[in-house]
Amino acid sequence: MSDAEETELRASVHGIVAKFGNAYFTHCSETLQHPTEVWDALAAGGFVGVNLPEQYGGGGMGLTAMNVVAEEAAAAGCPQIMLMISPGIVGSLLGRHATHEQKQEWLQPMAAGTVKIAFAITEPDAGSNTHNLATSARRDGDKYYISGQKTFITAADQADALLVVARTGTDTAGRAQLSLLLVDRETPGIEMHRIPMTFEITDKSFTVFFDNVAVPADRLIGGEGNGLRVAFDGMNPERVIIAAICNGVSRYALDKAVGYARERRVWDVPIGAHQGVAHPLAEAKVALEAARLMTRHAAASYDAGADAGEASNMAKFLAADAAIRCVDQAIEVHGGSGFTREVALANMYEFVRLFKTVPITREMVLNHVATHSLGLPRSY
């Protein structure tokens, strides 16, 4: 993607989402509504599938372009988590591991924005320790039967299907052999319960129960027992797009803070003239730009077919911390008004704080870097 193409893409996406803005994001969050209008507007412009292969209706521009789309939507005040889930996680791994027929069936409508797929991997007793996954899929003839429980499955209620990571066997060390299966959300035997949160966002999380759910064997993605390897081709994009969203929120917050610091006058000078206001904002800007560079590097690495695990984790780590810093400082600049609905910053703090912890904790990112980059003994 050339600089000119990137500039045009940024302007187009920002222009679309800014018409809705943070007021729309807040309204959907508080009323538990899906952000359908923004999604449909982005889909109409061809932006929800920019990363997907052209052969199957996508933009063919890779994760590098999705990084731009996700960042600009968030910078306009209306982050789109579904971009990370459906075309991000699921679309990326389908693009690399699905059969031609599976790609035709699922990627084409996904690129058009008419089909959404949620990703179901986390369980009550298995997060990063995926070898402990208990949800099972047993094959009987031309069908698999899934039984078990998943939790914190984001946007499951919006999805047309769920990509379920299930245990299909056990290796000699007792670890799960995993497989991925595409399951229609309305299949008999699936039950979902929304998880109440202390704050709500537009895309809710659910506990999903599978009671002997029948799935055709041709819904298997990437072969039986290859699930973990396949899943990581979706989880690295997940980290990158989360970083992009955090970077966009950082820009949203800094824009508000800088605008206010220029206009608000105390003792006949703008408050932004005082180093006590200016320097923390400048430091937040430095943190943001470092995160954006790492996010761009991680996306480019993934698109080049390189091992993007380290860069993707680093991008998420840096971007979440930068976003917390940017939003917190923007609130501080506004004083008490920073907590009002009119200024619309405090709700974004809760939003980005989530990504310091999920989908992978800071500690697990540091474990990854310590073990894989520094060659230190494994600590987990």
C-alpha positions in Angstrom: 0.0 0.0 0.0 1.5 3.3 -1.1 1.5 6.4 1.1 -1.2 8.0 -1.1 -3.4 4.9 -0.8 -3.0 4.9 2.9 -3.8 8.6 3.2 -7.0 8.0 1.1 -8.0 5.0 3.1 -7.5 6.8 6.4 -9.6 9.8 5.2 -12.4 7.6 3.9 -12.8 5.5 7.0 -12.5 8.4 9.4 -15.1 10.4 7.4 -17.6 7.5 7.5 -17.2 6.8 11.2 -17.0 10.4 12.4 -20.6 10.8 11.2 -21.5 8.5 14.1 -18.8 9.3 16.6 -18.5 8.6 20.3 -22.1 9.5 21.0 -23.2 6.5 18.8 -20.7 4.2 20.5 -21.9 5.3 23.9 -25.6 4.9 23.0 -25.1 1.4 21.7 -23.0 0.4 24.7 -25.6 1.7 27.2 -28.6 0.3 25.4 -27.0 -3.1 24.6 -27.5 -2.5 20.9 -25.3 -3.7 18.1 -23.4 -1.0 16.2 -25.1 -2.1 13.0 -25.2 1.3 11.3 -21.5 1.9 11.5 -20.7 -1.7 10.4 -23.1 -1.4 7.4 -21.6 1.9 6.4 -18.1 0.5 6.5 -19.2 -2.6 4.6 -20.8 -0.5 1.9 -17.4 1.2 1.4 -15.6 -2.2 1.2 -13.7 -1.6 4.3 -14.6 -4.6 6.6 -12.8 -7.0 4.2 -9.8 -5.0 3.3 -7.4 -7.7 4.6 -9.2 -10.6 2.9 -8.0 -12.1 -0.4 -9.3 -10.4 -3.6 -10.2 -13.8 -5.0 -12.9 -14.1 -2.4 -14.2 -10.6 -2.5 -11.8 -8.8 -0.1 -9.5 -5.9 -0.7 -6.4 -8.0 -0.8 -4.5 -5.4 1.2 -3.6 -7.5 4.2 -3.4 -6.8 7.9 -1.5 -3.6 7.1 -4.8 -2.1 5.7 -6.9 -3.5 8.5 -4.6 -1.8 11.0 -5.5 1.5 9.3 -9.2 0.8 9.2 -9.4 -0.2 12.9 -7.3 2.7 14.0 -9.3 5.3 12.1 -12.6 4.0 13.3 -11.4 4.3 16.9 -9.8 7.7 16.3 -13.3 8.9 15.2 -14.6 7.8 18.6 -16.4 4.6 17.6 -14.1 1.6 18.0 -15.2 -1.5 16.0 -14.3 -4.7 17.9 -16.0 -6.9 15.3 -13.3 -5.9 12.8 -10.8 -7.7 15.1 -13.0 -10.7 15.5 -14.6 -11.6 12.2 -12.4 -10.5 9.4 -9.4 -10.1 11.8 -9.1 -13.4 13.7 -11.4 -15.7 11.7 -10.9 -14.2 8.2 -7.1 -14.3 8.6 -6.9 -18.0 9.6 -9.5 -19.0 7.0 -7.5 -17.2 4.4 -4.5 -19.3 5.3 -6.0 -22.7 6.2 -9.5 -23.1 4.8 -10.2 -25.1 1.6 -11.2 -23.3 -1.6 -14.8 -24.4 -1.1 -14.8 -23.2 2.6 -13.3 -19.8 1.5 -16.0 -19.4 -1.2 -18.7 -20.2 1.4 -17.4 -18.0 4.2 -14.9 -15.4 3.1 -17.0 -13.9 0.3 -20.0 -12.9 2.5 -17.6 -12.0 5.3 -15.8 -9.5 3.0 -19.2 -8.1 2.0 -20.0 -7.6 5.7 -23.1 -9.8 5.5 -21.7 -12.7 7.6 -19.9 -12.4 10.9 -18.1 -15.2 12.7 -17.1 -15.1 16.4 -14.1 -17.0 17.8 -14.6 -19.4 20.6 -11.5 -20.6 22.4 -11.4 -19.4 26.0 -12.9 -21.6 28.8 -13.3 -21.1 32.5 -10.2 -23.2 33.2 -8.3 -22.6 30.0 -7.1 -19.3 28.6 -3.4 -19.0 27.6 -3.0 -22.6 28.8 -4.8 -23.9 25.7 -3.6 -27.5 26.3 -6.1 -27.6 29.1 -9.1 -27.0 26.9 -11.9 -29.4 27.9 -14.6 -28.7 25.2 -14.5 -31.8 23.1 -15.5 -32.7 19.5 -15.9 -36.4 18.8 -16.3 -37.7 15.3 -19.1 -40.1 14.4 -19.4 -40.7 10.6 -19.7 -37.5 8.7 -20.3 -35.3 11.8 -18.5 -34.0 14.8 -20.4 -33.7 18.1 -19.3 -30.8 20.3 -19.8 -30.7 24.1 -18.4 -28.3 26.6 -18.4 -24.6 27.6 -16.7 -21.5 26.4 -16.6 -18.1 28.1 -15.9 -14.5 27.3 -16.9 -15.1 23.7 -17.2 -11.6 22.3 -20.1 -10.7 20.0 -21.4 -14.2 19.9 -25.0 -12.8 19.7 -24.1 -10.9 16.5 -22.4 -13.8 14.8 -23.9 -16.0 12.2 -21.4 -18.8 13.1 -18.8 -19.6 15.8 -15.3 -20.9 15.0 -14.9 -23.3 17.9 -11.6 -24.6 19.2 -12.2 -28.1 20.6 -10.3 -31.1 21.9 -10.4 -34.0 19.4 -7.7 -36.1 21.1 -4.9 -36.2 23.6 -1.2 -36.6 23.0 1.1 -38.9 24.9 1.9 -36.1 27.4 -1.8 -35.6 28.2 -2.1 -32.4 26.3 -5.1 -31.6 24.2 -4.9 -32.2 20.4 -7.1 -29.3 19.1 -9.2 -28.8 16.0 -11.3 -25.9 14.7 -14.9 -26.3 13.6 -17.3 -23.7 12.1 -20.7 -24.0 13.8 -23.8 -22.2 12.8 -24.9 -20.1 15.8 -28.5 -21.4 15.6 -27.5 -25.1 15.7 -29.6 -27.0 18.2 -27.7 -27.6 21.5 -26.1 -24.1 21.7 -27.1 -21.9 24.7 -25.7 -18.5 25.4 -25.7 -16.3 28.5 -24.5 -12.7 28.5 -21.8 -11.9 31.0 -22.7 -8.6 32.9 -19.8 -6.2 33.1 -19.2 -3.2 35.3 -19.1 -1.2 32.1 -20.6 -2.1 28.7 -19.2 -1.8 25.2 -21.1 -2.3 21.9 -19.9 -5.9 21.6 -21.0 -8.0 24.6 -19.3 -11.1 25.9 -21.1 -14.5 26.5 -20.7 -17.8 28.1 -21.6 -20.4 25.5 -22.7 -24.0 26.2 -22.5 -26.8 23.7 -24.6 -29.9 24.4 -23.8 -32.6 21.9 -23.9 -30.0 19.0 -23.8 -31.7 15.6 -21.4 -30.2 13.0 -20.8 -31.5 9.5 -17.3 -32.9 9.1 -16.6 -30.5 6.2 -16.7 -27.6 8.7 -13.3 -28.7 10.0 -10.7 -26.0 9.3 -7.0 -26.9 8.7 -7.2 -30.6 9.5 -7.8 -32.6 12.7 -5.3 -32.0 15.5 -3.8 -28.9 13.9 -6.0 -26.4 15.8 -3.4 -24.6 17.8 -1.1 -23.9 14.8 -4.1 -22.7 12.8 -5.5 -20.6 15.6 -2.3 -18.6 16.0 -2.7 -17.4 12.4 -5.8 -15.7 13.8 -4.5 -14.7 17.2 -1.6 -12.7 16.0 -3.9 -10.5 13.9 -6.1 -10.2 17.0 -3.2 -8.6 18.9 -2.4 -6.3 16.0 -6.0 -5.1 15.5 -6.4 -4.6 19.3 -3.3 -2.5 19.2 -4.7 -0.5 16.2 -7.9 0.2 18.1 -5.9 1.3 21.2 -3.8 3.6 19.0 -7.0 5.1 17.6 -8.4 5.8 21.0 -5.1 7.4 22.0 -5.4 9.8 19.1 -9.1 10.5 20.0 -8.1 11.3 23.5 -5.0 13.4 22.7 -7.0 15.4 20.1 -9.5 16.3 22.7 -6.9 17.2 25.3 -4.8 19.3 22.9 -7.8 21.2 21.7 -8.9 22.0 25.2 -5.3 22.9 26.3 -5.1 25.4 23.5 -8.4 27.1 24.2 -8.7 26.9 28.0 -7.2 30.1 29.5 -6.1 30.5 33.1 -4.2 33.7 34.2 -4.6 35.0 30.7 -2.6 32.2 29.0 -3.7 28.9 27.5 -3.1 26.0 30.0 -1.2 24.2 27.3 1.6 26.9 27.7 2.4 25.4 31.1 4.9 22.6 31.1 2.9 20.8 33.8 0.2 20.3 31.2 2.3 20.2 28.0 5.0 17.7 29.0 2.7 14.9 30.1 0.8 15.3 26.8 4.1 15.2 24.9 5.2 12.1 26.7 1.9 10.4 25.9 2.4 11.3 22.3 5.8 9.7 22.3 4.3 6.5 23.8 1.6 6.5 21.1 3.9 6.9 18.2 6.2 4.1 19.5 3.1 1.9 19.7 1.9 2.8 16.2 5.3 1.9 14.7 5.4 -1.5 16.4 1.8 -2.1 15.3 2.7 -1.3 11.7 5.8 -3.5 11.9 3.7 -6.4 13.3 1.1 -6.1 10.6 3.8 -6.0 7.9 5.5 -9.0 9.3 2.3 -11.0 9.3 1.5 -10.0 5.7 5.1 -11.0 4.7 4.5 -14.5 6.1 7.1 -14.1 8.8 6.7 -15.2 12.4 4.7 -12.2 13.8 4.1 -13.6 17.3 6.7 -11.4 19.1 5.9 -8.2 17.2 2.1 -8.7 17.6 2.4 -9.2 21.4 4.7 -6.2 21.7 2.3 -4.1 19.7 -0.6 -5.0 21.9 1.6 -4.4 25.1 2.8 -1.0 24.0 -0.5 0.2 22.5 -2.6 -0.7 25.5 -0.3 1.1 27.9 -0.1 4.1 25.6 -3.9 4.3 25.3 -4.3 4.2 29.1 -1.7 6.9 29.4 -3.3 9.1 26.7 -6.8 8.8 28.0 -5.8 9.3 31.6 -3.9 12.4 30.8 -6.7 13.8 28.6 -9.1 13.4 31.5 -6.5 15.2 33.8 -6.2 18.1 31.4 -10.0 18.6 31.4 -10.2 18.4 35.2 -13.6 17.5 36.6 -15.2 17.9 33.2 -13.2 15.0 32.0 -15.6 12.7 33.7 -18.7 14.2 32.1 -20.7 12.6 29.3 -20.3 15.8 27.2 -16.5 15.5 27.1 -16.8 11.7 26.6 -13.4 10.5 27.8 -14.0 8.5 31.0 -15.9 5.8 29.2 -13.0 5.3 26.8 -10.6 4.8 29.8 -12.6 1.8 30.9 -12.6 0.5 27.3 -8.8 0.7 26.8 -8.0 -0.5 30.3 -9.6 -3.8 29.3 -6.9 -4.4 26.7 -4.1 -4.2 29.2 -5.4 -7.5 30.5 -7.1 -9.2 27.5 -6.8 -11.2 25.3 -3.4 -11.9 26.8 -2.1 -10.4 30.0 1.0 -8.2 30.2 2.7 -11.0 32.2 2.2 -13.6 29.4 3.5 -11.1 26.8 6.6 -10.6 29.0 6.9 -14.4 29.4 6.9 -14.8 25.6 9.6 -12.1 25.1 11.7 -13.4 27.9 11.6 -17.0 26.6 11.6 -16.5 22.8 13.6 -13.3 22.4 16.0 -13.4 25.3 16.4 -17.1 25.6 15.7 -17.2 29.3 14.4 -20.4 30.9 10.6 -21.0 30.6 8.8 -19.8 33.7 5.4 -21.3 33.0 
